[in-house]
Amino acid sequence: MLDLPQKFDFNGQSVAWGVMGDGDPLVLVHGTPFSSQVWRRIAPLLARRWKVYFFDLLGYGQSEKRDQQNVSLGVQNGLLAALIREWGLTEPEVLCHDFGGATTLRGYYINGLRYRKLTLINPVAVTPLGSPFFRHVGKHEEAFAKLPAYAHEALCRAYIQNGAFNPLDEEALDIYATPWRGSQGQPAFYRQIAQFDKKYIVEIEDRYGPMDCPVRLIWGERDDWIPIAQGHKLAEKLTAGALTTVPNSGHLVQEDAPEAIVAAMFE
């Protein structure tokens, strides 16, 4: 497990973060419905070369969860920009996944953040987006938030497993499900789904083009959440079509093939 002993105040809300290693800065940005723990097996290896910063997005993991909280993509890029300022970084390398990809791209195009190098893993970045489940939760968030704990637990674990191509072990399922348990965690799980809005992608999608830093795009070939066709569509805009594909891996490449991520970063 990664240790996140530090707390950052973001607009009166507590954000958990940690750091390890020494060297040039590398910022890790997780996606939904996960936490910084997706990097728990990867960060220690990267820390041999980089000073690795990791954190839990607002409303995720060990960061604060509260009623009526805004945890949409519309605020997460502001959090990323604030943290990078807090850490005193100017052009860090960034490794991101899923909603973390959208957060990082929004940070670039909206907040003026600049990166030394950007590696995106199965990012949420191009339309169309949103599964039938997302739309259904959006219409019935309160009902889902009030499910019996056993029903929520089963749904949450099934949803998390669906992100991976290979079966997740009990340790991984428990790590990812734990933040979504209890009186604060359960409603927070459905809150972050209900607040998904493609307008935050549409807002930047027309701006995509060659960036002023090296960009690498990695995609699990068996991603049932965001088909690889979306990866090729994004690659045409950001990397002149270059796309590193990972066989026998779903959306959660960190579990299906963590070695592919480590190899790409050390190349």
N, C-alpha and C positions, 0 to 999 in steps of 0.2 A: 504494500500500500504506500502511496505517496503521502508525505507529511506536508500539511498546509498550516503551519503554525501562525502565519502572519495574517493580519486583518487590515483591510483598506476600506475607509469610509467613502462610499460613493453616493452622494446625494442623501446622506442619512441612512444608508443601508450598508451592512457589513458584507464584504467580499473576502473570501478565503484565498490565500495564495502561498506559494512556496518557491524555493529556488535551490538548485544544487549544481555543483561543478564549478569550473573556472575556465575562462577563455572568452571568445566573442559571444555576445548575447544571442540567445535563441528563445523565442516565445512560442509556447504551445497553446493552441486554442481548440477546445473540445466542441462537440456538437450535442444535439438532442437525441434521445432523452438521457444522455450520459453525463459524465463529469470529468474532471481532470484525471480520474483514475483510469481512463482509457490509455493513458501514457505510462502506467505504473511499471510495465516491463520494458518500455522503450526509453523513457527519460534517463534512467541510470546509465544506459549505454551511451546515449548522446552526451551525457555529462562528462564523458572522457575527453571530449573535444570542445564543448561549448559550456557557457554558463546558462543553464536552462531555467527559465521562468515558466511557471504553470499556475493556473488559477481556475476557480469555478465560476462560470458565468452567473450573473445575477438571477437568483431563483433556482439555482442548480446546486447539486452536491452539498458542500458545507457552507455555501454562501447563504445569506439571509433569504427566508421565504416568509411572506406575509400576505394577508388578505388584500385584495384589490391592487396587488403589485403589478407594475408594468414590466414584463420580462420579454417583450417582443424584440424582434431584430432591430426595431427602431431605437432601442436604448443600448444594446450590447456593444455597438461600435463606439459609442461614447465612453462606455466603461473601458474598452480596450485602449482608447486614446488616453484616458485618464491614468490607467495603470502604467502605460509606457512612459508618460511624463513622471509619474511617481518613482519609477525605477531609474530615471535619468538616462533613458535610452534615446538614441536619435534614429538610427537605421538598423534595427535588429533583424536577424533572420526570423522567419515565422513558418511554423509547421501547423497546419490547421485541418480540421475535419468537419464535414457536414455543415451545420449552422455556423460553426467556427469559420468556415470558408466564406460564407456570406458576411459574417461579422468583420473579417479581415479585409475583404474587398470593399465593404462599406467604409471601413476605416481609411482606406486608400483614397477612394473617390469622393467621400464626403468630408472626412476629418483631416485630409491632407497628410496622413501618415505615409512614411516611406520606408521601404524594406530593403535590406541588403540582398535578400533572396527569399522567394516565396514558394512553399511547397503545399499544394492543396490535395487532400485526399477525399474523393467522393463528395465534393462540396455541393451544398444547396446554392445554386448560382444562376440557373437559367429556367425560364418558364417553358412549358406548363409545370406547375407544382401542386402538391396537395393530394393526399390519398382520400378515398371515401371515408376512412376512419377519422382522419383529421376533420373533414367537413361535418361528420356526425357529432364528434365531440364539441365542435364549435357551436352547434345548435343546442346541445344538451349538456353543457359543461357542469351545471349544478347537479344534475342527476348522477353523472359519473362521479363527481366529487363526494357524493353521499352513498356510494356503493358500500355494502358490507366489506370489511377489511379483507376477508378471505377471497371475495370476488375480485376486488381491486388487485390483490396480490397475484392472482392467477392471470388476470388481464395484463398487468404490468410485465410480468416475467415472460409471457407469450410474445408480447410486443417487442421486448428487448431481444429475445431469441430470434425473432424474425429478421432482425438486422444483420445477423451473421449467417453465413452459408453452412458452416459446420456447427455441430452441437456445442453449446457453451457448457462448461463445467459448473458445478454448484457454487464454487467460489466466485466465479465471474458474475453469475446471475445474482448472487447475494450482494456483491459489491455495487452493482448497477441499480438494484432495486431498493437498497437500504435508504437512500435519500428521499425516496418517494413513499415512505411508510409514515404512519401516524397522522395526528390531527393537522400538522402543517404540511407534511410531505405529500399525502394523498391529493388534497386539492391543488397543490402546486404542480403535480404531474399533469393534470388536465388543464390547468391554467396555461402552461406553456404551449400545449397543443392548441387550445382554443384561440390563443393570441397569434397563431401563425397567420400571416397575411402576405400574399404575394406582392403587394404594393411595394414592400421594402426591397424586393428583387427588381421589380420593374423600374424602380427609381434609379438604379445604377446600370441595368443591363445594356442600355443603349450606349453607355460610355465605354464598354469593354473594348480593349484593343491592346496592342503591345505595351507592356508596362516598362518603367525605367529601372527594372531589376530582372535578374533571371527568374523565370517562373517554371515550375515543374508540376505537372498534373498527373496524379495517380488514381486509378480506378479499379475497384474489384469487379471482375467480369460478371459475377453472379449476383450483382446488386438488384434486389427486388424492390427497393425503395426508390432509387433513382437509376433508371436503366442506363446502360453504358452508352446508348445513343445520345443521352444528354451530355455525357462526358465528351464525346466527339464534337458535339455542337459547341460546347464551351472551349474546347481545344482550338477550334478554328478561329476563335476570337482572341484567345490569350496566348497561345503557344505555337501559332502557325501550323496547327494540326497535330503537334506532338502530344502523345498520350501514352503513359506507361500503364499497361494493363496487368492485373494480378489474377492469374487463373485460380479457380477453386476458392474464391473469396467473394463474400458479399459486401454489404455496405460497411460493416464493422471490420475493416481490414486489420485494425489493431489486434483483434482476436484471431481472425482467420489466417493472417500472414504477417505478423509483426516484423519478421525478418526482411520482408520486402521494403518496409518503411525504413528500417535501419540501413539496409544496403543502399537505398536511394539517397539517404542523407549523407552517407560516407563516401559516395562516389565522387 
